[in-house]
Amino acid sequence: MSRSKMTPRVLGIFSLVMITVGSVDSVRNLPTTALFGTSLIFFFSLAALCFLLPAALVSAELASGSTETGGVYSWVKDAFGAKWGFFAVWFQWAENVIWYPTILSFIAGSMGFLISPQLVQNKTFLITVILCAFWGTTVINLFGMRLSARVAAICTIMGLIIPMLLIISLGTVWIILGHPLQIHFVKQELLPHFGKPETWVALTGIMLSFGGMEIATVHAGDVENPKRDYPMAMLFSTLIILGTLMFGSLSIAMVLPSSQISLVAGLMQAYSAFFTAYHLEWVLPVVAFMLVLGGVGSVNNWAIAPTRGLVIAAKDGLMPHFFAYQNRHGAPAVLLIVQAVIVSVVTMTFLLLPSVNASYWLLTAVGAQLYMCMYFLMFIACLRLRTHKERFHHFRIPGGWVGVSIVVGLGCLSALGTFIIGFFPPGNISVGNAHHYETLLIVGLLLMSLPPFLLYYGKKR
């Protein structure tokens, strides 16, 4: 029986757009990209054209032609075999392990700024909040995702959509009322200095903020009219994600000097500046609560999702079988505990660098590099699977082989470029000794990349 007869196709363009935007968009990334001032417009536009759009199109084609669960693992496995599928899903999972301390430090920064702005730079406070929050969400997920699913919509609306629209609205009003700007929309500042390597470091944070399009396409089989709805949904999603992240970042850059932007509390700094100017200081605690709610909800939603591909890989014999253990609630208990232990160790990075901003950026760079490894495998898997005549795609990238080659080529070049740029420390963040920073980055990258190779070849022997 065909799938269309088994289950009704219920998702239209609006549903696809909401799923995609909810998976990718995030207020956490706004302070990171606001550091680069007016030139962020150029970088956002370049990253959207060369990475966000290719990732959306490739994810749509791969998801619509897959009959298995497992996402990236299944796609790369079908193209190059189980070994490479395992490596791809490991990179996706490892990037999330690096991502958790950054989103949780954002939550800690929001809480600390409300209690006392000095707490934002207090590493002990940040680490304590991060560990308590992540172990708390791990315990919740051990009891299954039913409760998490019920709260997901509330967290998205309260912690993402409203704060994002609010910061953009405040920035718009700031310009209309003629308040002084910390950036200037002139040609000299709109275009970056292309000859300086540190200038291109902006792409690292932007690329990472665009990651996640592949997660949103798991509902490919439930789309009413894939050939019509997917291109429209991906176009609208790209415009919404690009617009909210770009204008949200500009709102922060307009009101705060780049030297004063905290990567963990920059959003609260901007809200404080806006509300003080508008005599609305009483709103700040409400916004802080919303940001904390949104951040915890985001971590809670992602805590299990990336482990599912690893569970399938363990069942396929690519990892020790005990990693596939699921408790009576259907939660991958062993992987969740291992994940929480690794996140706890990674969080100690905040003790290794001179400032919170430097530690935050180091984790961002390592996370982006791991994610680009996954995306590189995903992009070339799309090209390989075009030759599999037995795969039926409800949606195909327009333009035949020429179209898919251009899209995959842009995606691969963007992923490779972001990976290389990640080794350059940003010029506007004090990372201390550059050699020390780069050594930590390389060690972190190796530590997070070697386990799948060791597990696979150890299991094989």
Secondary structure, 3 states (H helix, E strand, C coil): CCHHHHCCCCECHHHHHHHHHHHHCCHHHHHHHHCCHHHHHHHHHHHHHHHHHHHHHHHHHHHHCCCCCCCHHHHHHHHHCHHHHHHHHHHHHHHHHHHHHHHHHHHHHHHHHHHCHHHHHCHHHHHHHHHHHHHHHHHHHHCCCHHHHHHHHHHHHHHHHHHHHHHHHHHHHHHHCCCCCCCCCCHHHHCCCCCCHHHHHHHHHHHHHCCCCCHHHCCHHHECCHHHHHHHHHHHHHHHHHHHHHHHHHHHHHHCCHHHCCCCCHHHHHHHHHHHHCCCHHHHHHHHHHHHHHHHHHHHHHCCCCHHHHHHHHHCCCCCHHHHCCCCCCCCHHHHHHHHHHHHHHHHHHHCCCCHHHHHHHHHHHHHHHHHHHHHHHHHHHHHHCCCCCCCCCCCCCCHHHHHHHHHHHHHHHHHHHHHHCCCCCCCCCCCCHHHHHHHHHHHHHHHHHHHHHHHHHHHC
